[in-house]
Amino acid sequence: MLTRDAVLALSAAGADRIPLLTVEEFFAGNTAEDSIAPNQVGYGRPDLAEIAARLTALAADPAVAWVRVQLHEEMFEDGYDGLAAESVAICAELSDAALDTWLDGLEAEPVWEGFSYPENDFCEVPAVPAGFRVRTLGWD
């Protein structure tokens, strides 16, 4: 897991935009259950290890170009401690229904087109191959 200081450095290097983190960067060593989908902790959402395992398996599908964690803009405010994720961006040629099937059981909303915030709010956005689309997995 990257530290908040490391994420802030990535943001600064990216013109103060929000870096997109790999599944490994966000989840490895992360024990803060409320760092993603905090409103769902204790209400059916699986633990971080299960979410990470599911996203890692999804990323290995040949129909998926990449999976990135979209950080919450509030974690960049002064006085915030730790990491906080808004959602997960998935670049795939899979249909929305196929993605939702992959992600069933994560207690998330159905995927939607695009990113959580405008794309230009992010830095380190990987290329989107022809025929692929970016969808967001989020929790309310």
C-alpha positions in Angstrom: 0.0 0.0 0.0 1.2 3.4 -0.8 1.3 5.9 2.1 -0.7 9.1 2.0 2.6 11.0 1.6 3.5 8.9 -1.4 0.1 9.6 -3.0 0.4 13.3 -2.3 3.8 13.2 -4.0 2.3 11.5 -7.1 -0.5 14.1 -7.1 2.1 16.9 -6.9 4.1 15.4 -9.8 0.8 15.1 -11.8 -0.1 18.8 -11.6 -2.0 18.3 -8.4 -4.4 15.9 -9.9 -5.6 12.6 -8.4 -3.4 9.6 -9.1 -5.1 6.4 -10.1 -3.7 3.5 -8.0 -3.3 -0.1 -9.0 -5.1 -2.7 -7.0 -1.7 -3.7 -5.5 -0.8 -0.1 -4.6 -4.1 0.5 -2.8 -4.8 -2.9 -1.1 -1.4 -4.5 -0.3 -0.9 -4.0 3.4 -4.1 -1.9 3.8 -6.0 -2.9 6.9 -8.3 0.2 7.1 -11.6 -1.4 6.2 -13.2 2.0 5.8 -10.7 3.1 3.2 -13.1 2.1 0.5 -16.9 1.8 0.6 -17.0 3.0 4.3 -20.8 3.2 4.4 -21.0 -0.5 3.5 -18.6 -1.8 6.2 -20.7 -4.2 8.3 -23.6 -4.1 5.9 -22.7 -7.0 3.6 -19.7 -5.6 1.9 -16.8 -8.2 1.9 -13.6 -7.3 3.6 -10.7 -5.6 1.9 -8.9 -8.9 1.1 -11.9 -10.2 -0.7 -12.4 -7.0 -2.7 -8.7 -7.0 -3.6 -8.9 -10.7 -4.7 -11.9 -10.1 -6.8 -10.4 -7.0 -8.5 -7.1 -8.8 -9.1 -9.0 -11.7 -10.7 -10.9 -9.3 -12.9 -7.8 -7.5 -14.0 -6.3 -10.9 -15.1 -9.2 -11.4 -17.6 -8.0 -10.8 -21.2 -11.1 -8.7 -21.8 -9.8 -6.2 -19.1 -7.0 -3.7 -20.0 -6.6 -2.3 -16.5 -8.2 -1.8 -13.1 -7.4 1.3 -11.0 -8.6 2.6 -7.6 -10.0 6.2 -7.8 -9.1 8.1 -4.7 -11.6 10.3 -2.9 -10.9 14.0 -3.4 -11.4 14.7 0.4 -8.2 12.7 1.2 -6.2 15.5 -0.3 -7.5 18.1 2.1 -5.3 19.3 5.0 -5.8 17.4 8.1 -7.0 14.2 6.4 -5.2 11.0 7.6 -4.7 7.9 5.5 -6.1 6.8 2.2 -9.7 7.0 1.0 -11.1 5.6 -2.2 -14.1 6.9 -4.1 -14.5 3.9 -6.4 -12.7 1.7 -8.9 -12.2 2.3 -12.6 -12.3 -0.7 -14.9 -11.2 -0.5 -18.5 -12.7 -3.5 -20.3 -14.4 -4.6 -23.5 -16.9 -6.5 -21.4 -20.5 -5.4 -21.3 -21.9 -3.7 -18.2 -23.9 -6.9 -17.4 -20.8 -9.0 -17.7 -18.9 -6.7 -15.4 -21.7 -6.7 -12.9 -21.7 -10.5 -12.9 -17.9 -10.4 -12.2 -18.5 -8.0 -9.3 -21.6 -9.6 -7.8 -21.4 -9.9 -4.1 -19.3 -6.7 -3.5 -22.5 -4.9 -2.5 -21.8 -2.1 -5.0 -23.9 -0.2 -7.4 -24.2 -1.4 -11.0 -21.2 -0.1 -13.0 -21.6 3.2 -14.9 -19.8 4.8 -17.8 -16.7 6.8 -17.2 -14.8 7.9 -14.1 -16.1 9.1 -10.7 -14.8 12.6 -11.4 -14.0 14.2 -14.8 -11.1 12.3 -16.4 -8.9 15.4 -16.4 -9.1 15.4 -12.6 -6.8 12.3 -12.7 -3.2 11.8 -13.5 -1.5 8.5 -14.5 -4.5 7.4 -16.5 -3.5 4.4 -18.6 -4.4 4.3 -22.3 -7.8 2.9 -23.3 -7.4 0.4 -26.1 -9.7 0.5 -29.1 -12.9 -1.3 -28.4 -12.5 -0.9 -24.6 -14.5 1.4 -22.3 -13.9 2.8 -18.8 -16.6 2.0 -16.3 -16.8 2.8 -12.6 -17.6 0.5 -9.7 -18.8 2.5 -6.8 -20.7 2.1 -3.5 -23.4 4.5 -2.2 
